[in-house]
Amino acid sequence: MGLKDKLNIRSKWIKKSVWALWLLAFAGFILLPIYVFTVNINLAGMYGGMPSLKALENPENDLSSELISADGVSLGRYYRLNRLQIGYEDLSDQLVTTLLSSEDHRFYSHSGIDLIGLLRAAKGVLTFGYAGGGSTITMQLAENLFKGETESDAPLIRVPGLNKLIIKTKEWLISAQLESNFTKKEIIAMYLNTVPFGQGAFGIKSASETYFGKPADSLNYQESAVLIGLLQGNTAFNPILNYDRSIGKRNEVLNKLKRYGHVTAEELDSLKALPIDVSSYEVTNQNTGLATYFRSVIRNDLMAWCKENGYDLWEDGLKIHTTIDSRMQRYAEKAVEEHMAQLQETFYKKWEGREPWRTSNGKVIPDYLERSFKRTTDHYRQLVKKYGKDNDSIKIVMNTPRPMRIFSWKGEIDTMLSPLDSVKYYKHFLNTGMMSMDPKTGHIKAWVGGINHKYFKYDHVRQGKRQPGSTFKPFVYGTAIELGYPPCFEVSDNTIPIPLPEGGVYQPPNADGKYGSGEVMTIRKGMAQSVNSITVYLMNEVTPKNVVDFAKRTGIESSLDTVPSLALGVSDVSVFELVGAYSTFANLGIYTKPYFISRIEDKNGNVIANWVPETRQAMSEQTAYKMLYMLRGGVEEEGGTSSYLPYELKIDNEIGGKTGTTNNASDGWYMGVTNDLVTGIWVGGDERSIHFERWSDGQGGRTARPIWSKYMTNVYADEELGYKKGKFQRPVKGIDVVLDCDKYKASKADSIITTSQEWDPDGH
């Protein structure tokens, strides 16, 4: 080839190169802007829409709603995605440094698009050597926030290959606008709020609490590296699921801290030598944390409110402020756990080798387990759906052992049980319900609906209703007090037969099985010792209708049978109702409906709802205070059912207490009343047929009262709570009847005193 030919070839190559450069310049300076512009305006609907400027300024982020205690502690969340927003100020410096070192170390020098990073990524693709992604934190945020809007069903989006270019272009455009509308710090916080970390944790707040049990502002380099490593693979680098791989990824992230000068070589070696401490790991759900039953039960109330007011409980990030005090809730749960574990052991021993499900005459209920399995388990309904109602396969499955994890008071146990044996195992457990309330404000301070929400879902505070036994007696005595009977009025302990409208008589024995001792006693002592004959006598005098009316006024909402046996508590009520009703006595006759939500805020902190107590005058101050004096009899009278309360609770303290036990000891109750706290407790089997064999073993004084004692001991010991021992509030005008029974006898021992004379607060 001659020189001339070589020059011609070079000339042609130069012309082509110039032409290519011109075309490239044309594309870069003319076509590219036109392309970007057409994407931005979605020309002819070909690319799919872009988020509006308003959406960019106020990006929506699905948020879990949080339940917050009166003392500012998070009780739990309601969510589809377990996500909570926090601000930049809630992030630790080491966390932010770790994030930027790993994901975008030029974050503060670019405006949303890192050209150096893009070129490096492009080179890696062309040379088949991965050199890191080109996406900045801002671009990743754009993808997280608006993925649904960038991936529309527009015509060009459906073209393979082209769709990725268009989506990436949209992310670049959104990134630029995000950088224009938000500060760098805001973008960092928004990004960490929108990324998943696995195990149901979305956002850094949920992740730091789930994996390390601490807030995000306390995360150190080592913990931050673990969490930032999770962004590369929620499962692959999860310290719970893949510990070794998590260690490796953590160390890669730590290496970048060294590369960019944030830690020394010595510090890096020390950090790498640390294990990943997952001892505080806990997945947030409705079975863990404080007040599990409370959170579950009030969910329906919250959903109803949200529906009525146009909110989504699961995604709107509401802050629901409750009246529950986390410290008191913890004391209540601790008291339940300590006593119920001991009581369960006693129950096992009493029924060792025998079935506790019995008829009223003590005989084992035939086919009890099979019928219970069919009636109460979803498993049976699934089997019927799969095999048909009477298919023999159902019985085979019911009796075939399989691996399962079961509850025990010593911790969960992995074992082999058949579904039927599982029912048998759980039917041996006793359960409980407990609620504590401020009688003056109506604030519910503690709520324990059962022994373990994971294994026993049914709530025994508001959902469950059982016969209250003798805890209903104060409503009979209250009716009598209201009608003029003084606490010192005397009645003979002799059960009289009461004719029934349908024929026959009502004549119940006392707790000892006898029909009275003949002793003449005051009605205060009769209630203190829970003597049935005295209560039945008063019921006959004041009539069941008046008792029902009195109970309804004090807060009992359940249906009450207008019959003489109502005196001994035959109509079912809830712990929730009883606590509210007893609080009427402690609040000088004003019924305050128990409530548990004080206010609700939206995700921006704006108050969108407030709750105030619902109150009504249910009885006079005089009647209410005299009933408190009657309830004090249980503690102060000889033989009172609360006289065995711990001395440290009784000293310098006025306490009203009432035990309750149903005939076969299916239900044990205790109601404890102090000057500023009313607490009710029920203990029994989930079904009435499950109970102690002997009435004395299942009486409320043994099954329920100890829980109250343990709880109140801790409440008084915590000075920060502000609950102090003291006296009940007296009526403003004093007491209108003599409460000192010796003086009462000296004046008119055999008459009912109704005088307008005012007495001092102690009734002298």
C-alpha positions, 0 to 999 in steps of 0.5 A: 500500500502506497503512501497516498493510499495510507493518507486517504485511509487516515483522512477517511478515519479522521472524517468518520471520527469527527462525524462520530464526535459531532453526532455524539455532541449532537446527541449529548447537547441536543438529543439527550436534553430533548429525551430527558425533557420528553421523559420528564413531561411524559410526552404523549403518555409514552414514558409513564408519569413522574411524581408531582412536585408536591409528592417530591416535597412531601414523599409518602412513606408507609408508616406503622402506627405506634402505641405509646404509654403515659410515661413515654415508652413504646408499647408496640406497633400496628403495621403492614411494614414495621417502619417508623420515621426518625430524623437526622438528629436521631442517627448516631454519627458513627452510623452516618459515617458507616453508611456514607463510607459503604454506599456513597462516600462522595455524597456531599460533593454531588447533586444526586448523580455521581458521574464518577461513580457512573463512569466507573460502573460503566467501565466495569460492565464493559470490561466484565469486572464489577467496580461497584454500582453507580447509584447514589444514596439519593438515587436509591432513595428515589427508587425506594420512594417512587418505584411504583410511579417510575415503573408504570405501564406506558408503551415504551416502558413495556419495551425490553431493554428500553424500560430500564433506561427510562426507569433509570432516567426517571430516578436521575430526574427525581434525584435532582429534584430531591437534592433541590428540595431537601438538605443532605441530612434530610436525604440521609434520614429519609433514605434510612427510613425507607430501606428494609433490613430483614426480619420484618424491620423496615427503616433504621429505627425498627432495625436498631431495635430489632437486632440490637435493642437500642435506638439508632442514635446509640449505634456504634461502628460495629453495629452500624456495619452489620446493619449497613451490610444488610442492605446488600442482602437482607437474608444472605448477610443476616446475623440471625440466619447467616452469622458467618456471612454477616461477619464477612459482610460487616468486615467488608464495610469496616474496611471501607471505614479504614479506607476513607480514614475514619478508623485506624488500622488498630481500631479496624483490627479491634472492631473485626475481632468483636462478635456480633452480639444478638442477645437483644434480638427480638422481632416486634410483633403482637406477642412480644413486649409489654401489654400484649393483650391490651394492644390486641384488644384495643386494635378493633377500637382503633380500627373503628376510629380510623375508619370513621375519621379517614385514617389507616391504622397500618400505614399512616404513622399515627402516634396513639398515646395511652393511659397505660403506665409502662412501669405499672404494667411491668409490675402487673405482668411480673406479679401475674407471672410470679404467682401464676407459675406457683399456682400452676404447679399447685394445680398440677399436683392437686390433679396429678394423674387425673383430669381436671375437667369435671361436672358439677358433681365431680365426674369426668366429662366424657369426650371432653378433649375431642369436643373441645378440639372440634369446637375451639381449634382452627386446625379441626376446621382445616381438616374438615375442609380438606377431608370432609366432616366424618372422614377417618383421616381427621381422627388419624391426624388428631392422634398423630404426634408431630413436632411442636413448640409449647408453652411452659412457665419455665420457658418454651419446650420443643416436643412431639405431641399429637394435636389432641394431646396438645389440647389436653396439655393446654386445658390443664392451665389456669389463666387470669385477667387483671386491670388497674385504674385511677378511679378519679381520672378513669385512666387504665394504668395496667392491663394483663389479659392472660398468662401468655399472648402467644399461646393463649389469645383470649383476653380475660379483662374485657372480652371474657366474662365470668361469674363474679361470686362474692365480688358482686356482694358490695352492690347488694350492700350498697343498695342497702346503704343507699336505702338507709341501712348503716354499716353497724346494722345488725343481722343474725347469721341464719339463712332464711328460705326465700320463696321463688316465683316459679315455686320452691325456695332459695336458701344457699349455705355459707361457704362452710356448707352450713346454713348459719351460726346464729351469730348476730353481726353487723352488716360490715362484718357480714360483708368482711367475712363474706357471709352468704346469709347476711347478703341474701337477707339484705337482697330479700329486703332491698329486692333484686330489682333495686340491686340491678339498678344500683349495679347498672348505675355504678358501671356494670353493663352486662345483663343481670338476672333479677333473681335472689341468687344474684346476691352471690354473683351468678350473672357474668361480668368482666374485670373491666366492668367490675373495676369501673364499678368499684372505682365509683366507690373510691371516687365519692359516687362519681362513675368514671368510665374506664378509658385507655387512649388520651390522644392521637397524633398524626405522623407530623405530631399534630393532635387529631383527637383527644379523649376526655373521661365520661362521668356521671353521679351514680350515688351520693358521696355519703353512700360511696364513702360508707361503702368504702368503710364497708370494704375496709372491713375486709381488712380491718374486721376480725376474720375479714377475707382481706385481713391476711394482706401483708402488714407492710401494705396495711400499715398507715394505709386504708385498703378496701378489699373483696374476695370472690369465689364461685361454687365449684371454685371455677372463678377466683376474684380479688378487688383491691381499692386504695385512695388512688388505685382500683385493681381487679383480678380474676383467676380460673380455667379458660373453661368453667369445667376446669377448676381445683377439686376443693373449693378452699384451694380455688378461693379468690383469697388464694388464687387472686389476692396474692397477685394484688399484694405483689403488684401493690408492693411494687407500686408503692416501692416505686416512688417515681409513680407517686402512689402513696399510702393514705386515707380515702377522701371523706365527704365534704360535709362529713359522715351522716351516720355513726361508724363507730359501732360501740357508739352506735349501739349506745344510741340506737342499737336496734334501729336504722339511723337516718339523721341529718347530724354531721359527723367528723370524717372518722364518724365519731 
